[in-house]
Amino acid sequence: MESFINIKEYILTMNLSESNSCVMSKQGNVYYEKNLQLDDLKEDEVKVRPIAVGVCGTDIKILNKLKPCVDGAIGHEATAIVVSSGDNAKEFKRGDFVAISPHIHEEINGKLYNGNIGFSEGKGVLTMEQNLHKSRIIKIDEKFEELNYAVGLTQSDGLACCIRSQKAIDFSNVKNAIILGAGSMGMFHSLLLKSKNIEVTIADINQTALDFAMYHDVSNKYVLSNELYTLNNIYDLVIVCNGDPASYSQAFDIVRNNGEVNMYASMFNKQRSITIGNRELDIMKYHLEEHLPEVVELGNNKSIRVSGALGYESDEFSEAINKILTKEIDPTKFITSKFNLSSSVIDEILSSYEKGGKIMIYPYMIF
């Protein structure tokens, strides 16, 4: 506890008048910015200083210019310390330990936000300081004020996405499942399925990622993606955890008749729809309450149930936080790289991503 108190004091007292560093997206370019200028704090906003920021696969796509982002700081997986709050956000006090919740379905000033703060508002958290709407932050109990929890809780966002997406699945006939993608989302999905006593296989194109997942015993079996053609029609459930359209074709090939393909809609890059059998599904039209449950005929007397989700609601985020605080799931063991927020951070992220596991950024050089 004492060390965390010292960390909070260090972060809160640092003078950022000319040093609010961030990773910035502007007009399609992504670069390190030494001094991000924030607008005046609004009445419903809270000024926070991130303790730790996780790098998501979506961030990698932005850094590689494979996914567009609105102008502003990027990043969305974070825990933070409250610096100050607007007149209508006084429930948050200076020094509060908070988790950032970018995907909560929320209406703000008449506009519905159902996406990442780094995309929809230009207020990402890969920065030393940011103003966020109060609906985007969740206060964490003081008894959990430890650096280990500050790091682990950055992954509440990804875990909440998995929890929400799995709520759409009909588990009544699921005995075995395969997950396409061995990143953090894939590993979270696998751990949730194993807790339901389902036999789980993880597939990935990257042997290093598979080896990492195997080392941490997150699944029952592991297979390279290029070997999936040998696995026709044997899985009750296929969960797709990446935005590669080829993965969806594979998913429909290896699921059994009357099985289920589950997807997380925001994993898509530029395309809004996928073709399943003779049907074209507009993925992005399905919102939180709909879960994308639909039976689709594939032809050759084969039909599947397609399910999924886009974002999550506050109860799923709270459930994810609880699973991490009780150590039912410990994301800290998935961290393979740690960097400070410096002028070399983009190169460091891109050179480390292929190792598998999770990259963590510490804006205040506390490791």
Residue frames relative to the residue before (quaternion, step in Angstrom):
aa qw qx qy qz dx dy dz
M 1.0000 0.0000 0.0000 0.0000 0.00 0.00 0.00
E 0.6460 0.5462 -0.3254 0.4224 3.57 0.95 -0.91
S 0.6592 0.5130 -0.3167 0.4495 3.56 0.95 -0.87
F 0.6482 0.5085 -0.3247 0.4646 3.58 1.02 -0.74
I 0.5978 0.5475 -0.3520 0.4678 3.58 1.09 -0.70
N 0.6613 0.4991 -0.3048 0.4698 3.55 0.97 -0.85
I 0.6272 0.5309 -0.3315 0.4636 3.58 1.04 -0.79
K 0.6500 0.5117 -0.3193 0.4623 3.59 0.92 -0.89
E 0.6661 0.5058 -0.3099 0.4522 3.57 0.87 -0.93
Y 0.6377 0.5316 -0.3154 0.4597 3.56 1.00 -0.86
I 0.6870 0.4817 -0.2846 0.4636 3.57 0.87 -0.95
L 0.7025 0.4923 -0.2764 0.4332 3.58 0.85 -0.97
T 0.7436 0.4251 -0.2365 0.4588 3.58 1.00 -0.72
M 0.4797 0.6688 -0.4529 0.3428 3.61 1.20 -0.08
N 0.3793 -0.7171 0.5447 0.2124 3.56 -0.97 0.92
L 0.0928 -0.8277 0.5533 0.0119 3.58 -0.53 1.20
S 0.2545 0.8149 -0.4985 0.1507 3.58 1.19 0.34
E 0.8078 0.1100 -0.0670 0.5752 3.61 1.09 -0.59
S 0.7158 0.4556 -0.2438 0.4697 3.58 1.11 0.42
N 0.3259 0.7373 -0.5323 0.2584 3.63 0.99 0.70
S 0.0961 -0.8474 0.5218 0.0223 3.57 0.44 1.29
C 0.0711 0.7855 -0.6127 0.0510 3.55 -1.21 0.58
V 0.3764 -0.6217 0.6009 0.3327 3.53 -1.38 -0.03
M 0.1539 -0.8458 0.5108 -0.0075 3.52 -0.44 1.33
S 0.1712 -0.7254 0.6541 0.1293 3.53 -1.19 0.70
K 0.1431 0.7837 -0.5921 0.1217 3.57 -0.85 0.98
Q 0.8496 -0.0895 0.0053 0.5198 3.53 -0.74 1.19
G 0.7567 -0.4155 0.1947 0.4657 3.53 0.93 0.97
N 0.6515 0.4733 -0.3218 0.4980 3.59 1.25 -0.10
V 0.1741 -0.7710 0.6060 0.0896 3.57 -1.11 0.73
Y 0.1388 0.8017 -0.5584 0.1622 3.57 -0.72 1.07
Y 0.5544 -0.5757 0.4842 0.3560 3.55 -1.34 0.25
E 0.1046 -0.7855 0.6094 0.0254 3.55 -0.84 1.03
K 0.3924 -0.7626 0.4674 0.2144 3.60 -0.67 1.08
N 0.8309 0.1053 -0.0210 0.5459 3.60 0.96 -0.73
L 0.1268 -0.8022 0.5828 0.0262 3.58 0.00 1.32
Q 0.2508 -0.7706 0.5706 0.1327 3.57 -0.78 1.04
L 0.2189 -0.7884 0.5652 0.1053 3.57 -0.67 1.11
D 0.4989 -0.6062 0.5226 0.3325 3.54 -1.24 0.55
D 0.6572 -0.4765 0.3851 0.4391 3.57 -1.28 0.21
L 0.5469 -0.6290 0.4482 0.3230 3.57 -1.04 0.80
K 0.3142 -0.7577 0.5459 0.1711 3.58 -0.80 1.05
E 0.6908 -0.5264 0.3040 0.3915 3.56 -1.24 0.48
D 0.7362 0.3814 -0.2251 0.5118 3.63 1.13 -0.59
E 0.5956 0.5912 -0.3518 0.4147 3.59 1.26 0.21
V 0.2287 -0.7335 0.6256 0.1354 3.49 -1.39 0.41
K 0.3063 -0.7309 0.5792 0.1911 3.56 -0.91 0.93
V 0.0186 -0.8117 0.5826 -0.0370 3.58 -0.74 1.10
R 0.2163 -0.7267 0.6324 0.1585 3.51 -1.35 0.43
P 0.3783 -0.7663 0.4701 0.2206 3.61 -0.43 1.19
I 0.3599 -0.7061 0.5737 0.2069 3.55 -1.10 0.84
A 0.7839 -0.0491 0.0962 0.6114 3.55 0.86 -1.07
V 0.1045 -0.7853 0.6093 0.0335 3.58 -1.09 0.77
G 0.2751 -0.7601 0.5686 0.1525 3.57 -0.76 1.07
V 0.3491 -0.7157 0.5663 0.2127 3.55 -1.14 0.68
C 0.2383 -0.7895 0.5586 0.0884 3.55 -0.62 1.21
G 0.6379 -0.5092 0.4074 0.4095 3.56 -1.27 0.35
T 0.5984 0.5578 -0.3538 0.4534 3.57 1.13 -0.61
D 0.6289 0.5265 -0.3306 0.4669 3.59 1.04 -0.76
I 0.6200 0.5395 -0.3398 0.4573 3.58 1.04 -0.77
K 0.6507 0.5104 -0.3156 0.4653 3.58 0.98 -0.84
I 0.6340 0.5114 -0.3307 0.4766 3.60 1.03 -0.72
L 0.6649 0.5058 -0.3055 0.4569 3.59 0.92 -0.90
N 0.7121 0.4167 -0.2400 0.5115 3.58 1.13 -0.68
K 0.4442 -0.7218 0.4200 0.3245 3.58 1.36 0.15
L 0.4285 0.6867 -0.4676 0.3552 3.55 1.10 0.77
K 0.7620 0.2187 -0.1427 0.5926 3.59 1.26 -0.19
P 0.4157 -0.7222 0.4895 0.2569 3.61 -0.80 0.95
C 0.0594 -0.7755 0.6278 0.0296 3.54 -1.20 0.54
V 0.4987 -0.6362 0.4857 0.3327 3.58 -1.02 0.73
D 0.6420 -0.5339 0.3803 0.3977 3.56 -1.22 0.47
G 0.5601 0.5775 -0.4585 0.3775 3.55 -0.93 0.94
A 0.6924 -0.4321 0.3534 0.4572 3.54 -1.32 -0.01
I 0.3188 -0.7336 0.5658 0.2003 3.58 -1.11 0.71
G 0.5703 0.6109 -0.4393 0.3294 3.58 -1.35 -0.04
H 0.0093 0.8398 -0.5412 0.0416 3.58 -0.95 0.83
E 0.6468 0.4864 -0.3355 0.4821 3.64 1.21 -0.15
A 0.3165 0.7834 -0.4733 0.2493 3.61 -0.17 1.18
T 0.1682 -0.6733 0.6920 0.1985 3.44 -1.49 0.22
A 0.0970 -0.8256 0.5558 -0.0109 3.57 -1.10 0.60
I 0.3735 -0.6583 0.5999 0.2593 3.50 -1.45 0.08
V 0.4176 -0.7025 0.5188 0.2509 3.59 -0.93 0.91
V 0.2596 -0.7583 0.5835 0.1308 3.55 -0.97 0.98
S 0.7658 -0.1837 0.1630 0.5943 3.57 0.87 -0.99
S 0.2241 -0.7799 0.5720 0.1201 3.56 -1.25 0.30
G 0.5438 -0.6247 0.4631 0.3156 3.53 -1.24 0.61
D 0.7325 -0.4571 0.2837 0.4171 3.56 -1.30 0.27
N 0.7450 0.3587 -0.2159 0.5193 3.63 1.09 -0.61
A 0.6787 0.4395 -0.2960 0.5086 3.59 1.21 0.42
K 0.2746 0.8207 -0.4669 0.1818 3.56 1.18 0.58
E 0.4733 0.6439 -0.4631 0.3833 3.60 1.25 0.08
F 0.6735 0.4181 -0.2845 0.5391 3.57 1.28 -0.27
K 0.1667 -0.8145 0.5544 0.0365 3.55 -0.72 1.15
R 0.6389 -0.5089 0.4144 0.4015 3.53 -1.24 0.48
G 0.7865 0.2945 -0.2353 0.4893 3.57 -0.83 0.99
D 0.4668 0.6688 -0.4586 0.3529 3.63 1.22 -0.11
F 0.3405 -0.7022 0.5951 0.1919 3.54 -1.15 0.81
V 0.0214 0.8350 -0.5441 0.0795 3.60 -0.57 1.16
A 0.3177 -0.6846 0.6173 0.2222 3.52 -1.35 0.43
I 0.3785 -0.7202 0.5394 0.2169 3.57 -1.09 0.78
S 0.1155 -0.8058 0.5806 0.0159 3.56 -0.85 1.05
P 0.1182 -0.8672 0.4788 0.0691 3.61 0.21 1.21
H 0.7529 0.4570 -0.2256 0.4165 3.61 1.03 -0.67
I 0.3985 0.7292 -0.4911 0.2612 3.62 1.16 -0.02
H 0.4523 -0.6833 0.5194 0.2423 3.54 -0.98 1.01
E 0.1890 0.8186 -0.5022 0.2048 3.57 -0.18 1.25
E 0.2847 -0.7292 0.5907 0.1955 3.55 -1.06 0.73
I 0.0193 -0.7990 0.5993 -0.0459 3.55 -0.69 1.16
N 0.8407 -0.0948 0.0202 0.5327 3.55 -0.62 1.17
G 0.7407 -0.4411 0.2158 0.4585 3.54 0.95 0.96
K 0.6678 0.4581 -0.3022 0.5029 3.59 1.29 -0.02
L 0.3500 -0.7541 0.5224 0.1896 3.57 -0.87 1.02
Y 0.1364 -0.7852 0.6018 0.0510 3.56 -0.75 1.10
N 0.0896 0.7893 -0.5986 0.1033 3.55 -0.67 1.13
G 0.6685 0.4659 -0.2997 0.4962 3.55 1.02 0.76
N 0.7338 -0.4333 0.3031 0.4266 3.50 -1.35 -0.03
I 0.5310 -0.6385 0.4428 0.3381 3.59 -0.94 0.83
G 0.6359 0.5378 -0.3324 0.4425 3.58 1.09 -0.61
F 0.6987 0.4230 -0.2694 0.5102 3.60 1.23 -0.35
S 0.7788 0.4014 -0.2061 0.4357 3.57 0.69 -1.09
E 0.8062 0.2607 -0.1269 0.5157 3.59 1.07 -0.62
G 0.4182 -0.7150 0.4660 0.3111 3.58 1.21 -0.27
K 0.6000 0.5568 -0.3542 0.4522 3.57 1.23 0.45
G 0.0435 0.8148 -0.5719 0.0847 3.54 0.48 1.22
V 0.4382 -0.7315 0.4808 0.2040 3.56 -1.27 0.36
L 0.4510 0.6207 -0.5033 0.3975 3.60 1.16 0.45
T 0.4850 0.6122 -0.4021 0.4777 3.49 0.73 1.29
M 0.5585 -0.6093 0.4423 0.3482 3.57 -1.26 0.19
E 0.7963 0.0207 0.0001 0.6045 3.59 1.19 -0.43
Q 0.0640 0.7964 -0.5969 0.0729 3.57 -1.06 0.79
N 0.3297 -0.7010 0.5933 0.2188 3.56 -1.24 0.58
L 0.0157 -0.8159 0.5768 -0.0360 3.61 -0.66 1.09
H 0.5453 -0.5731 0.4888 0.3678 3.55 -1.17 0.55
K 0.5780 -0.6426 0.3778 0.3321 3.59 -0.94 0.88
S 0.5821 0.5835 -0.3809 0.4192 3.61 1.17 -0.43
R 0.6518 0.5509 -0.2996 0.4265 3.59 1.24 -0.41
I 0.7463 0.3712 -0.2217 0.5061 3.61 1.17 -0.15
I 0.1870 -0.7695 0.6073 0.0630 3.54 -1.14 0.81
K 0.3683 -0.7363 0.5224 0.2220 3.59 -0.73 1.04
I 0.2502 -0.7566 0.5914 0.1234 3.57 -1.02 0.92
D 0.5713 -0.6216 0.4206 0.3321 3.57 -0.97 0.92
E 0.5863 -0.6258 0.3951 0.3295 3.58 -0.99 0.89
K 0.6173 0.5727 -0.3635 0.3986 3.63 1.04 -0.62
F 0.6892 0.4414 -0.2761 0.5038 3.59 1.26 -0.26
E 0.3993 0.7212 -0.4804 0.2995 3.59 1.20 0.35
E 0.3543 0.6759 -0.5555 0.3302 3.53 0.09 1.38
L 0.5939 -0.5920 0.4034 0.3661 3.57 -1.09 0.66
N 0.6044 0.5676 -0.3614 0.4266 3.58 1.04 -0.72
Y 0.6781 0.4588 -0.2892 0.4960 3.61 0.97 -0.80
A 0.6058 0.5590 -0.3576 0.4389 3.59 1.05 -0.73
V 0.6694 0.4714 -0.2900 0.4956 3.57 1.06 -0.74
G 0.6887 0.5037 -0.2916 0.4322 3.60 0.79 -1.02
L 0.6882 0.5101 -0.2894 0.4270 3.57 0.93 -0.86
T 0.4790 0.6309 -0.4661 0.3941 3.61 1.19 -0.10
Q 0.6973 0.4821 -0.2642 0.4599 3.57 1.18 -0.57
S 0.3560 0.7386 -0.4922 0.2924 3.60 1.25 0.25
D 0.6078 0.5757 -0.3449 0.4245 3.58 1.08 -0.74
G 0.7107 0.4477 -0.2668 0.4724 3.61 0.72 -1.04
L 0.6487 0.5141 -0.3158 0.4639 3.57 0.99 -0.82
A 0.6408 0.5186 -0.3234 0.4645 3.60 1.01 -0.77
C 0.5990 0.5508 -0.3526 0.4620 3.60 1.08 -0.70
C 0.6761 0.4908 -0.2902 0.4667 3.58 0.94 -0.91
I 0.6293 0.5341 -0.3312 0.4573 3.58 0.98 -0.83
R 0.6711 0.4990 -0.2950 0.4621 3.56 0.90 -0.95
S 0.6786 0.5012 -0.3002 0.4452 3.57 0.85 -0.96
Q 0.6788 0.4930 -0.3020 0.4527 3.60 0.96 -0.79
K 0.5538 0.5988 -0.3997 0.4183 3.60 1.19 -0.35
A 0.6420 0.5286 -0.3204 0.4535 3.57 1.21 -0.41
I 0.5951 0.6082 -0.3500 0.3916 3.60 1.26 -0.36
D 0.3177 -0.6946 0.6121 0.2048 3.54 -1.13 0.78
F 0.1629 -0.8446 0.5071 0.0545 3.59 -0.19 1.29
S 0.4005 0.7667 -0.4528 0.2162 3.60 1.24 -0.12
N 0.7993 0.2282 -0.1252 0.5416 3.62 1.07 -0.66
V 0.4859 0.6728 -0.4287 0.3570 3.59 1.21 0.43
K 0.0096 -0.7945 0.6063 -0.0330 3.54 -0.61 1.20
N 0.7907 0.0805 -0.0675 0.6031 3.59 1.13 -0.56
A 0.0820 -0.7965 0.5990 -0.0035 3.54 -1.12 0.76
I 0.1545 -0.7496 0.6313 0.1255 3.54 -1.27 0.46
I 0.2145 -0.7647 0.6002 0.0952 3.54 -1.07 0.87
L 0.2292 -0.7733 0.5793 0.1180 3.58 -0.76 1.05
G 0.7328 0.3092 -0.2729 0.5412 3.55 -0.27 1.32
A 0.1332 -0.8304 0.5400 0.0337 3.59 -0.54 1.20
G 0.3474 0.7209 -0.5182 0.3019 3.57 1.13 0.64
S 0.7733 -0.3450 0.2287 0.4803 3.57 -1.24 -0.19
M 0.6307 0.5242 -0.3431 0.4580 3.61 1.00 -0.76
G 0.6542 0.5122 -0.3116 0.4611 3.57 0.95 -0.86
M 0.6683 0.4938 -0.3026 0.4669 3.57 0.96 -0.84
F 0.6277 0.5182 -0.3378 0.4726 3.60 1.03 -0.73
H 0.6318 0.5279 -0.3270 0.4640 3.57 0.93 -0.90
S 0.6698 0.5165 -0.3024 0.4395 3.57 0.88 -0.94
L 0.6633 0.5039 -0.3058 0.4612 3.58 0.91 -0.89
L 0.6424 0.5113 -0.3240 0.4700 3.59 1.02 -0.77
L 0.6674 0.4946 -0.3027 0.4673 3.60 0.97 -0.82
K 0.6419 0.5262 -0.3299 0.4497 3.60 0.96 -0.81
S 0.6248 0.5396 -0.3401 0.4503 3.58 1.10 -0.65
K 0.6642 0.4485 -0.2862 0.5252 3.58 1.33 -0.29
N 0.4829 -0.6971 0.4024 0.3450 3.61 1.32 0.27
I 0.3970 0.6800 -0.4991 0.3617 3.55 1.03 0.87
E 0.4337 -0.6752 0.5337 0.2668 3.57 -1.02 0.85
V 0.0833 -0.8424 0.5320 -0.0200 3.58 -0.57 1.20
T 0.1174 -0.7422 0.6567 0.0636 3.52 -1.16 0.86
I 0.1710 -0.7571 0.6192 0.1186 3.59 -1.07 0.75
A 0.1042 -0.7822 0.6125 0.0448 3.56 -1.00 0.90
D 0.1025 0.7776 -0.6162 0.0718 3.56 -1.09 0.72
I 0.5198 -0.6401 0.4689 0.3165 3.56 -1.17 0.57
N 0.6904 0.4684 -0.2375 0.4976 3.56 1.28 -0.54
Q 0.3689 -0.7496 0.5072 0.2116 3.61 -0.48 1.19
T 0.6081 0.5581 -0.3578 0.4368 3.61 1.06 -0.68
A 0.6518 0.5036 -0.3112 0.4740 3.58 0.98 -0.83
L 0.6427 0.5127 -0.3208 0.4702 3.58 1.01 -0.79
D 0.6454 0.5194 -0.3204 0.4593 3.59 0.95 -0.86
F 0.6375 0.5260 -0.3236 0.4608 3.58 1.04 -0.80
A 0.6586 0.4969 -0.3037 0.4766 3.59 0.93 -0.91
M 0.6484 0.5218 -0.3148 0.4562 3.59 0.98 -0.83
Y 0.6252 0.5561 -0.3305 0.4367 3.58 0.99 -0.87
H 0.7495 0.3744 -0.2034 0.5066 3.56 1.04 -0.80
D 0.4197 -0.7632 0.4311 0.2356 3.57 1.29 0.35
V 0.2699 0.7986 -0.5010 0.1958 3.58 0.93 0.85
S 0.7834 0.2429 -0.1113 0.5612 3.59 1.21 -0.42
N 0.5549 -0.5988 0.4571 0.3530 3.56 -1.34 0.03
K 0.7945 0.0670 -0.0020 0.6035 3.55 1.10 -0.78
Y 0.1841 -0.7747 0.6005 0.0729 3.55 -1.28 0.55
V 0.0440 0.8119 -0.5771 0.0770 3.60 -0.88 0.92
L 0.4658 -0.6540 0.5161 0.2981 3.58 -1.10 0.70
S 0.5951 -0.6150 0.3854 0.3451 3.57 -1.01 0.83
N 0.6731 0.5090 -0.3194 0.4311 3.61 0.98 -0.71
E 0.6293 0.5091 -0.3400 0.4788 3.58 1.29 0.04
L 0.4497 0.7289 -0.4312 0.2837 3.58 1.29 -0.08
Y 0.5653 0.6170 -0.3966 0.3775 3.59 1.12 -0.53
T 0.6409 0.5222 -0.3285 0.4568 3.61 1.21 -0.33
L 0.6844 0.5253 -0.2523 0.4381 3.58 1.29 -0.24
N 0.1612 0.8516 -0.4905 0.0900 3.61 1.10 0.61
N 0.9034 0.0207 -0.0036 0.4282 3.51 -1.20 0.87
I 0.5323 0.6594 -0.4089 0.3385 3.60 0.95 0.67
Y 0.6840 0.4895 -0.2957 0.4529 3.62 1.20 -0.18
D 0.4529 -0.6723 0.5224 0.2646 3.54 -1.10 0.80
L 0.8029 0.1012 0.0120 0.5874 3.55 1.08 -0.82
V 0.0530 -0.7557 0.6518 0.0358 3.55 -1.03 0.88
I 0.1119 -0.7770 0.6173 0.0519 3.59 -0.85 1.02
V 0.2011 -0.7907 0.5714 0.0880 3.57 -0.73 1.09
C 0.0813 -0.8351 0.5439 -0.0138 3.57 -0.62 1.19
N 0.7061 0.3651 -0.3167 0.5176 3.59 1.02 0.59
G 0.5469 -0.6640 0.4225 0.2857 3.55 -1.26 0.38
D 0.4236 0.7088 -0.4658 0.3180 3.57 1.22 0.30
P 0.4352 -0.7187 0.4683 0.2735 3.64 -0.53 1.08
A 0.5955 0.5803 -0.3695 0.4148 3.60 1.09 -0.64
S 0.5981 0.5751 -0.3617 0.4251 3.58 1.11 -0.60
Y 0.6450 0.5176 -0.3295 0.4555 3.57 1.06 -0.69
S 0.6115 0.5265 -0.3471 0.4779 3.58 1.07 -0.68
Q 0.6436 0.5096 -0.3153 0.4761 3.57 0.97 -0.84
A 0.6379 0.5537 -0.3335 0.4186 3.57 0.93 -0.89
F 0.7028 0.4618 -0.2784 0.4640 3.58 0.90 -0.89
D 0.6210 0.5450 -0.3414 0.4481 3.59 1.20 -0.46
I 0.7855 0.3771 -0.1899 0.4525 3.59 0.87 -0.91
V 0.5620 0.5727 -0.4137 0.4302 3.61 1.22 -0.06
R 0.4819 -0.6696 0.4805 0.2974 3.59 -1.03 0.74
N 0.6563 -0.4644 0.4050 0.4354 3.56 -1.31 0.19
N 0.8231 0.1312 -0.1675 0.5265 3.56 -0.93 1.02
G 0.4476 0.6547 -0.4766 0.3793 3.57 1.21 0.46
E 0.4336 -0.7097 0.5073 0.2256 3.57 -1.27 -0.18
V 0.1604 -0.7335 0.6525 0.1023 3.53 -1.17 0.80
N 0.1129 -0.7977 0.5922 0.0146 3.56 -0.74 1.14
M 0.0130 -0.8159 0.5770 -0.0342 3.58 -0.87 0.91
Y 0.3230 -0.6972 0.5985 0.2269 3.51 -1.31 0.43
A 0.4298 -0.7877 0.3707 0.2397 3.53 -0.17 1.35
S 0.6847 0.5041 -0.3228 0.4157 3.62 0.90 -0.75
M 0.4906 0.6509 -0.4424 0.3740 3.61 1.24 0.01
F 0.5444 0.6261 -0.4072 0.3819 3.60 1.22 -0.31
N 0.4327 -0.6915 0.5172 0.2589 3.55 -1.13 0.68
K 0.8432 -0.0815 0.0756 0.5261 3.60 -0.40 -1.20
Q 0.6625 0.5180 -0.3333 0.4262 3.60 1.08 -0.52
R 0.3567 -0.7497 0.5268 0.1820 3.53 -1.05 0.81
S 0.8061 0.2456 -0.0976 0.5296 3.58 1.11 -0.53
I 0.1787 -0.7404 0.6318 0.1440 3.53 -1.34 0.30
T 0.3764 -0.7086 0.5515 0.2281 3.54 -1.20 0.59
I 0.0279 -0.7793 0.6253 -0.0299 3.56 -0.80 1.09
G 0.8057 -0.0381 -0.0151 0.5909 3.56 -0.46 1.18
N 0.7573 -0.2925 0.2515 0.5269 3.56 -0.67 -1.12
R 0.6041 0.5737 -0.3375 0.4383 3.56 1.31 0.18
E 0.1878 -0.7349 0.6334 0.1531 3.53 -1.19 0.61
L 0.1567 -0.8023 0.5730 0.0587 3.57 -0.64 1.15
D 0.3035 -0.7241 0.5944 0.1738 3.56 -0.87 1.01
I 0.2995 -0.8116 0.4745 0.1627 3.56 -0.01 1.33
M 0.7270 0.4913 -0.2648 0.4001 3.58 0.78 -1.02
K 0.5740 0.5828 -0.4083 0.4051 3.62 1.17 -0.11
Y 0.6264 0.5479 -0.3444 0.4345 3.58 1.20 -0.40
H 0.1362 -0.8179 0.5577 0.0389 3.54 -0.61 1.14
L 0.8250 -0.3272 0.1543 0.4342 3.51 -1.34 0.10
E 0.7349 0.4533 -0.2583 0.4332 3.56 0.78 -0.99
E 0.6804 0.5341 -0.2916 0.4083 3.61 1.16 -0.41
H 0.2294 -0.8410 0.4664 0.1503 3.58 1.21 -0.48
L 0.3910 -0.7488 0.4622 0.2698 3.62 1.19 0.09
P 0.3304 0.7283 -0.5543 0.2306 3.67 0.69 0.89
E 0.2274 0.7747 -0.5526 0.2069 3.58 -0.55 1.11
V 0.3107 -0.7244 0.5832 0.1963 3.59 -0.98 0.86
V 0.0709 -0.8136 0.5766 -0.0242 3.56 -0.75 1.13
E 0.3556 -0.7235 0.5540 0.2079 3.55 -0.94 0.94
L 0.2446 -0.7937 0.5446 0.1168 3.58 -0.79 1.05
G 0.5190 -0.5905 0.4389 0.4352 3.58 1.22 -0.39
N 0.7754 0.2979 -0.2525 0.4962 3.57 -1.30 0.30
N 0.6223 -0.5909 0.3164 0.4044 3.54 1.07 0.88
K 0.5657 0.5766 -0.3994 0.4335 3.57 1.08 0.66
S 0.0097 0.7797 -0.6257 0.0188 3.56 -0.92 0.93
I 0.1280 -0.7827 0.6048 0.0723 3.54 -1.17 0.58
R 0.3842 -0.6639 0.5807 0.2729 3.52 -1.32 0.31
V 0.1790 -0.7778 0.5971 0.0805 3.58 -0.76 1.08
S 0.0531 0.7997 -0.5949 0.0610 3.58 -0.81 0.97
G 0.1813 0.7855 -0.5802 0.1162 3.54 -1.27 0.20
A 0.2579 -0.7514 0.5842 0.1662 3.54 -1.28 -0.28
L 0.2150 -0.7274 0.6307 0.1641 3.54 -1.33 0.23
G 0.8202 0.0203 -0.0515 0.5694 3.57 -0.32 1.22
Y 0.2815 -0.7327 0.5842 0.2063 3.56 -1.23 -0.48
E 0.4255 -0.6773 0.5279 0.2854 3.56 -1.29 0.11
S 0.7407 -0.4638 0.2583 0.4118 3.55 -1.27 0.33
D 0.6367 0.5312 -0.3589 0.4284 3.62 1.01 -0.65
E 0.6333 0.5099 -0.3398 0.4726 3.62 1.06 -0.64
F 0.6292 0.5210 -0.3376 0.4675 3.58 1.04 -0.72
S 0.6493 0.5060 -0.3097 0.4759 3.59 0.99 -0.83
E 0.6293 0.5271 -0.3289 0.4670 3.58 1.05 -0.76
A 0.6447 0.5105 -0.3186 0.4714 3.59 0.99 -0.80
I 0.6319 0.5276 -0.3270 0.4642 3.58 0.95 -0.85
N 0.6674 0.5090 -0.3035 0.4510 3.58 0.90 -0.91
K 0.6433 0.5231 -0.3280 0.4528 3.62 0.96 -0.81
I 0.6755 0.4722 -0.2912 0.4858 3.59 1.07 -0.69
L 0.6719 0.5004 -0.3046 0.4533 3.61 0.91 -0.85
T 0.7051 0.4200 -0.2606 0.5085 3.59 1.09 -0.65
K 0.4239 -0.7360 0.4227 0.3162 3.58 1.39 -0.01
E 0.2736 0.7322 -0.5576 0.2795 3.58 1.12 0.63
I 0.7489 0.0584 -0.0486 0.6583 3.53 1.21 -0.68
D 0.1182 -0.8073 0.5773 0.0315 3.58 -0.80 1.05
P 0.2045 -0.8271 0.5121 0.1086 3.61 -0.07 1.25
T 0.5309 0.6599 -0.4197 0.3264 3.62 1.13 -0.44
K 0.6298 0.5482 -0.3489 0.4255 3.59 1.10 -0.57
F 0.6291 0.5431 -0.3363 0.4430 3.61 1.24 -0.25
I 0.5361 0.6402 -0.4053 0.3721 3.63 1.24 -0.15
T 0.1078 -0.8199 0.5620 0.0196 3.55 -0.73 1.10
S 0.7984 0.1679 -0.0814 0.5724 3.60 1.16 -0.49
K 0.0792 -0.7785 0.6221 0.0268 3.56 -1.09 0.81
F 0.0306 0.8022 -0.5941 0.0507 3.57 -0.89 0.97
N 0.4420 -0.6367 0.5528 0.3059 3.51 -1.31 0.35
L 0.5174 -0.6118 0.4933 0.3387 3.56 -1.26 0.34
S 0.2418 0.7727 -0.5336 0.2443 3.55 0.09 1.34
S 0.7313 -0.4322 0.2978 0.4356 3.57 -1.30 0.05
S 0.6936 0.4606 -0.2764 0.4800 3.62 1.20 -0.38
V 0.4152 0.7707 -0.4351 0.2105 3.58 1.27 -0.14
I 0.6313 0.5335 -0.3560 0.4359 3.64 0.94 -0.73
D 0.6659 0.4843 -0.3013 0.4810 3.59 0.88 -0.90
E 0.6419 0.5279 -0.3260 0.4505 3.60 1.00 -0.79
I 0.6432 0.5162 -0.3198 0.4665 3.58 0.99 -0.83
L 0.7177 0.4680 -0.2669 0.4412 3.57 0.74 -1.06
S 0.6781 0.4827 -0.2984 0.4671 3.60 1.07 -0.63
S 0.7164 0.4546 -0.2465 0.4684 3.60 1.20 -0.41
Y 0.5260 0.6972 -0.4000 0.2778 3.58 1.18 -0.53
E 0.6621 0.5378 -0.3174 0.4142 3.61 0.97 -0.79
K 0.5378 0.6413 -0.4066 0.3663 3.61 1.20 -0.24
G 0.4599 -0.6438 0.4724 0.3884 3.58 1.19 -0.43
G 0.6859 0.4655 -0.3428 0.4419 3.56 -1.27 0.15
K 0.5955 -0.5903 0.4458 0.3134 3.53 -1.35 -0.28
I 0.2769 -0.7291 0.6034 0.1660 3.53 -1.11 0.80
M 0.1076 -0.7950 0.5960 0.0334 3.57 -0.91 0.97
I 0.1793 -0.7744 0.6019 0.0766 3.57 -0.95 0.98
Y 0.1512 -0.7739 0.6112 0.0690 3.57 -0.96 0.96
P 0.3163 -0.7984 0.4770 0.1871 3.62 -0.19 1.23
Y 0.7665 0.3631 -0.1882 0.4952 3.61 1.13 -0.58
M 0.4870 -0.7136 0.4168 0.2827 3.62 1.16 0.60
I 0.3172 0.7915 -0.4676 0.2328 3.58 0.87 0.97
F 0.6480 0.4757 -0.3651 0.4696 3.63 1.14 0.25
